[in-house]
Structures are given as C-alpha cells and as structure tokens.
Amino acid sequence: MTTNKQETWRQALAQARQSLLALLNSLEPAQWDATVFSENSAWTVATVVGHLIDGERGMSIQVHKIRKGEPTIPEGFDLERWNAGVQKRIGNPSPAELLAALESTRAKTLEGLASLKEEEWALSGRHPSRGIITIEQYYATMAGHDQQHKQDIEQALGLN
C-alpha cells in the first residue's frame, strides 16, 4: 500500500533526478571531462555523476540495514577517504553508461522506498556526514544530493 510519504519522496526523487538528467542530457561530450572539483584530485562531471551513483547505492544499503536493525556505518569509516576512491570504484564509464547506471540505481532506490511500512520512516541510523538521521531523512538526502551536485556542475560549466 502506498503511503503519502512514499508518494511525497517518490515525487521529490523524481523531480531532483529529472532536473539533473535534463542538464546531463544537454552536455556536449567534452563537457563530461570538465573539472568540477579540484581540491585533492580532479573530479570531472563524469566523476561527480559516478559519485552520485555510488552515494545513492550506499544510502540505499544503509536504509536496508536500518530496517534490519543493523549498524549503517562501520567503525572508523572515513567519508573523505571513501569519496577519494570514487574514481577507482566507478572506473571510466562512458556518459551513456553513467546515465544508465543513474537510472538503474534510482529504480532500486524506488523499490526499497515502495516496500517501506509506515512505522519504518522514523527508524534511524548513522549517515556518514549528517550523523543520526531517519529513513525519511535519507530520502531527503538523496534528493538533495542530486540537486547540490547539479548546481556544482552548472557552476563549473558556467551555466548558472
């Protein structure tokens, strides 16, 4: 049975992703190689998209663990080190492969969301940067992650 929260977050996730995809689908091939962040190592548009995929997969796993009553983040987890390894984990996929991975990852996320029971929304676990948050806040974080990095890409490309 679909709850109002399920519908609310399904729509929020869809809107955030549609906005991101509109930007990504408008890019020229060379723009995928443009640098978005360059603090420790250069993150291109492609790296940022890989990070979004990687992050959503991780958060979906964390939601699953919360539902099972398991800890979400291992002791000593280092988010900066994790993020620094994104390129190694994602490899060098093409823009088309990244777009397909965004789609398949979101489909899995929505499967998990659709299976939530009303009483599970308030269950909580430790997110690597936000601290203790509820399952509902995990979905808000996923939608916000798309929006934040869309803005980062637009800024890097001078599109805003």
BALUMTOR-316659 format. One line per field, with one value per residue: residue number from 1; z, y, x of N, C-alpha, C, O in turn. Coordinates in steps of 0.1 Angstrom, whole numbers, m for minus. Last residue first. Layout:
n = c(NUM/...)
npz = c(Z/...)
npy = c(Y/...)
npx = c(X/...)
capz = c(Z/...)
capy = c(Y/...)
capx = c(X/...)
cpz = c(Z/...)
cpy = c(Y/...)
cpx = c(X/...)
opz = c(Z/...)
opy = c(Y/...)
opx = c(X/...)
***
This chain:
n = c(160/159/158/157/156/155/154/153/152/151/150/149/148/147/146/145/144/143/142/141/140/139/138/137/136/135/134/133/132/131/130/129/128/127/126/125/124/123/122/121/120/119/118/117/116/115/114/113/112/111/110/109/108/107/106/105/104/103/102/101/100/99/98/97/96/95/94/93/92/91/90/89/88/87/86/85/84/83/82/81/80/79/78/77/76/75/74/73/72/71/70/69/68/67/66/65/64/63/62/61/60/59/58/57/56/55/54/53/52/51/50/49/48/47/46/45/44/43/42/41/40/39/38/37/36/35/34/33/32/31/30/29/28/27/26/25/24/23/22/21/20/19/18/17/16/15/14/13/12/11/10/9/8/7/6/5/4/3/2/1)
npz = c(m149/m164/m160/m152/m125/m121/m129/m110/m87/m92/m91/m65/m53/m64/m54/m27/m23/m26/m5/17/17/24/50/63/65/83/102/114/129/104/79/69/71/93/114/116/126/118/106/87/97/99/72/54/21/m6/m20/m14/m29/m54/m56/m57/m82/m98/m94/m107/m133/m138/m134/m154/m177/m174/m176/m202/m215/m208/m198/m170/m156/m121/m96/m78/m86/m81/m53/m33/m20/m5/15/27/37/55/71/98/124/120/93/94/104/122/118/115/91/85/83/60/41/44/34/8/0/4/m17/m40/m38/m41/m67/m81/m74/m85/m112/m114/m108/m130/m151/m145/m125/m100/m92/m57/m38/m54/m76/m93/m121/m153/m181/m193/m203/m224/m246/m254/m241/m222/m218/m200/m177/m174/m172/m149/m129/m132/m126/m99/m86/m93/m80/m53/m50/m56/m35/m13/m16/m16/10/24/19/8/m9/0)
npy = c(287/276/271/247/249/254/229/212/223/217/189/186/194/175/150/156/158/131/120/133/123/97/101/110/86/73/98/101/110/125/133/118/90/83/60/57/51/52/65/47/24/26/22/3/3/m4/18/21/0/9/32/21/8/31/44/26/28/56/57/38/53/74/59/51/75/84/54/48/40/33/34/31/51/73/72/76/99/90/76/97/111/93/66/46/36/11/13/23/11/m19/m32/m35/m36/m9/m3/m16/m1/23/16/10/36/48/35/43/70/71/61/81/104/96/97/124/132/121/136/161/153/161/159/157/178/199/203/198/198/198/181/158/165/182/167/161/185/181/175/155/169/185/164/151/169/170/143/141/158/145/120/127/137/114/98/113/113/85/78/95/83/49/22/m12)
npx = c(251/271/298/306/305/277/267/278/266/239/241/247/223/204/214/211/184/177/191/180/154/160/170/148/134/151/168/202/231/252/259/279/271/244/231/196/161/126/105/95/83/56/48/72/86/86/92/120/130/124/139/164/163/160/185/201/193/199/226/234/228/246/270/268/269/295/314/335/360/354/343/365/382/366/362/381/373/352/366/380/359/347/357/348/351/327/304/271/247/239/205/178/167/165/192/199/185/198/223/217/211/236/251/237/242/270/273/259/274/299/294/290/317/330/319/329/358/379/413/420/416/401/385/354/350/364/350/341/317/322/326/299/276/246/220/218/224/200/181/190/184/156/150/159/141/117/120/122/96/81/88/81/52/47/55/38/14/19/6/8)
capz = c(m140/m169/m163/m166/m131/m118/m136/m124/m88/m91/m104/m75/m49/m66/m69/m33/m21/m35/m18/14/15/10/40/60/57/69/100/107/131/118/86/71/72/80/113/116/122/122/118/83/94/111/78/61/34/4/m21/m9/m14/m50/m55/m46/m70/m98/m89/m92/m126/m140/m127/m140/m175/m174/m164/m191/m217/m204/m208/m178/m166/m133/m108/m78/m86/m94/m62/m40/m28/m17/6/20/27/43/67/84/117/129/101/90/90/121/118/129/97/86/94/73/43/47/48/16/m1/12/m3/m37/m37/m29/m56/m82/m71/m70/m105/m116/m99/m116/m150/m144/m136/m102/m100/m70/m36/m41/m78/m81/m112/m139/m174/m188/m193/m211/m239/m249/m252/m223/m227/m214/m182/m175/m182/m162/m131/m133/m139/m109/m85/m97/m95/m60/m48/m64/m49/m16/m15/m28/m2/25/15/18/m10/0)
capy = c(293/275/285/248/246/264/241/210/223/231/196/183/201/190/153/153/170/142/115/135/138/100/95/120/97/68/89/106/101/120/140/132/94/87/70/52/59/44/71/60/24/28/35/4/8/m15/13/31/0/m4/33/30/0/21/50/28/15/50/66/35/41/77/67/41/67/92/65/46/51/31/35/22/37/71/70/63/99/98/69/86/117/97/79/50/42/18/6/27/15/m6/m34/m32/m49/m17/3/m20/m15/22/20/m1/26/52/34/29/66/76/54/67/103/98/84/116/137/116/122/159/158/154/165/152/167/201/200/200/203/197/193/158/154/188/172/150/180/183/187/151/159/191/175/144/165/182/149/134/161/159/121/120/146/126/93/111/125/93/72/97/97/59/34/0)
capx = c(241/257/294/305/318/287/263/282/281/243/236/258/235/203/212/224/192/171/193/194/156/155/179/158/128/149/158/191/220/250/248/281/285/248/242/209/173/138/111/100/98/63/46/60/86/84/79/110/131/119/124/161/165/150/172/203/191/185/217/236/221/232/267/268/258/283/310/323/359/362/334/353/387/371/351/382/386/349/356/388/368/340/363/345/363/335/314/284/248/246/219/183/171/153/184/205/182/183/221/222/201/225/254/238/228/264/279/255/260/298/297/279/306/333/317/314/351/366/402/422/427/409/400/362/340/367/353/355/317/318/338/308/284/260/222/215/234/213/180/191/198/164/147/166/155/119/118/133/108/80/90/95/60/44/61/53/16/16/14/0)
cpz = c(m139/m160/m168/m170/m146/m125/m134/m132/m102/m93/m104/m89/m60/m63/m71/m48/m27/m35/m28/0/11/7/26/50/54/60/85/105/124/118/100/79/74/81/98/113/123/118/123/94/91/109/90/69/41/18/m11/m9/m8/m34/m51/m44/m57/m86/m89/m87/m111/m132/m127/m131/m160/m171/m163/m178/m206/m205/m202/m188/m175/m143/m121/m90/m87/m96/m76/m51/m36/m26/m6/11/20/32/54/82/103/122/109/99/85/107/118/130/111/92/96/84/56/49/53/31/8/12/7/m22/m33/m27/m43/m70/m72/m66/m90/m110/m101/m107/m136/m143/m135/m114/m102/m79/m49/m40/m66/m83/m99/m131/m159/m181/m186/m200/m226/m241/m246/m236/m229/m224/m197/m182/m184/m174/m145/m136/m142/m123/m96/m97/m100/m75/m54/m62/m58/m30/m19/m28/m15/13/15/12/1/0)
cpy = c(308/282/285/262/249/262/252/223/221/232/210/188/198/197/168/155/168/154/126/131/141/115/98/114/107/79/84/94/108/111/135/139/109/93/71/63/51/52/64/67/38/28/37/17/7/m10/2/25/9/m5/20/31/9/12/40/34/17/37/60/44/36/64/70/47/56/83/73/58/49/43/32/22/28/56/67/62/87/99/77/78/107/103/83/64/46/23/16/20/18/m2/m20/m34/m47/m31/m5/m15/m20/8/19/3/14/42/37/27/51/71/58/60/89/98/85/102/128/120/116/144/157/161/155/158/161/190/201/196/207/205/191/171/153/177/178/156/170/178/189/163/156/181/182/155/159/179/161/139/154/162/135/121/140/135/105/106/124/106/80/90/100/73/44/12)
cpx = c(242/247/279/300/317/300/273/279/285/259/241/254/246/216/212/224/206/180/188/197/171/156/173/169/139/144/158/181/208/238/245/271/288/262/246/219/186/150/123/108/104/79/55/59/72/83/76/96/121/119/118/146/161/151/161/190/193/183/203/228/222/223/252/265/257/271/298/320/347/361/341/345/375/375/356/371/387/362/354/379/376/349/356/350/361/348/322/294/263/248/226/198/176/155/171/196/187/180/207/220/204/214/243/241/228/250/273/260/255/283/296/282/293/322/320/311/336/360/390/410/430/420/408/376/347/356/355/359/331/318/334/320/294/266/237/218/231/223/193/189/199/178/155/163/163/134/121/132/120/92/90/98/74/52/59/60/31/19/9/9)
opz = c(m131/m163/m176/m182/m152/m130/m143/m140/m107/m99/m114/m97/m65/m71/m80/m53/m32/m45/m38/m7/3/m4/17/43/42/49/77/106/127/108/107/84/80/91/91/111/129/108/132/91/92/118/92/71/35/27/m8/1/2/m28/m45/m33/m48/m79/m79/m76/m103/m124/m116/m121/m154/m164/m152/m170/m201/m196/m193/m185/m187/m138/m131/m95/m94/m106/m82/m57/m47/m38/m17/m1/8/20/43/89/96/114/106/111/74/98/114/140/117/98/107/94/63/59/64/39/14/22/16/m15/m26/m16/m34/m63/m63/m56/m84/m104/m92/m98/m132/m136/m125/m114/m105/m74/m53/m41/m66/m91/m93/m134/m153/m177/m175/m188/m217/m231/m234/m241/m237/m236/m205/m192/m196/m184/m152/m145/m153/m132/m102/m106/m110/m82/m60/m72/m67/m36/m26/m38/m22/7/6/2/3/8)
opy = c(314/282/294/266/252/271/259/227/228/241/215/191/208/206/173/161/177/160/129/137/149/119/102/122/112/80/89/83/119/104/141/150/113/99/62/74/41/59/69/75/40/31/47/23/10/m18/m1/27/6/m9/20/30/3/9/40/30/10/36/60/39/31/65/68/41/53/83/68/69/47/55/29/12/18/50/58/51/87/100/71/75/108/101/78/73/49/16/27/19/16/m11/m10/m36/m57/m36/m9/m22/m28/4/15/m5/8/40/30/19/46/67/50/52/85/92/75/96/124/112/107/140/151/173/144/161/159/194/203/187/218/216/183/172/148/181/178/150/170/168/197/161/154/184/184/153/163/185/163/140/160/168/137/123/147/141/106/109/132/111/82/96/107/74/46/14)
opx = c(235/235/276/298/328/306/277/287/294/264/246/262/252/220/219/233/212/183/195/205/173/158/181/175/139/148/165/184/203/235/237/273/298/266/250/215/186/150/131/118/116/86/61/70/62/81/64/89/115/109/107/140/155/140/153/186/186/174/197/223/213/213/245/258/246/262/292/324/349/361/335/339/375/373/350/370/394/360/355/383/378/347/360/347/370/354/324/293/266/249/220/204/179/146/167/194/180/172/204/216/196/207/241/235/220/246/270/253/247/280/291/273/287/318/312/303/331/357/392/400/442/431/420/379/344/353/348/371/333/320/343/324/297/262/241/218/240/229/197/196/209/184/159/172/172/139/128/142/128/97/98/108/80/57/69/69/36/25/m3/18)
***
